[in-house]
């Protein structure tokens, strides 16, 4: 792997946006949980936990990616989502925390950093857009990242980033915190050395 990766890498996965949306629609009756770091956003930024720290039952703790956790389990919500389970199976059992994160129309995630979320640390964060719109602006280090539904992205979120949803529809991503094991590092390095995947 190169000693220094770019701040964004599109990975060589492609998932079916229609099937992703179908599973999202299966969760229409599930209550979204307001993101607990309220200082980081204006509007509605909310979460549905699909996988997290084993044994945790409180909703807020279910959406909290505990960096000290060592055991993880699927939430009951994931049982109703066969395509989401298929997607997660593509990541070789490395998924720790998996959440759906929804940014409502007119909402803003303020610029911030998530320390230790990079390939040089122990945990990488991967984004899979499920539904999005052309008026979503995701900035990483001041430069826009355009992510289409069904694509998979590594983003170095220990760097400054922000999101604005100026569209009329919600933006929903599946966000996977994964162990930065050898296969992920090899994959990232291969994508960079090959000038993209």
Buried (B, 14 or more C-beta within 10 A) or exposed (E): BEEEBBBBBBBEBEBEBEBBBBBBEBBEEEEBBBBEEEEBBEBBBBBBBBBBBEEBEEBEBBBBBEBEBEEBEBBEBBEEBEBBBEBBEEBEEBBBBBBBBBBBBEBBBEEEEBEEBBBBEBBBBBBBBBBBBEEBBBBBEEEEBEBEBBBBBBBBBBBEBBBBBEBEEBBBBBBBBBBBBEEBBEBBBBBBEEEEB
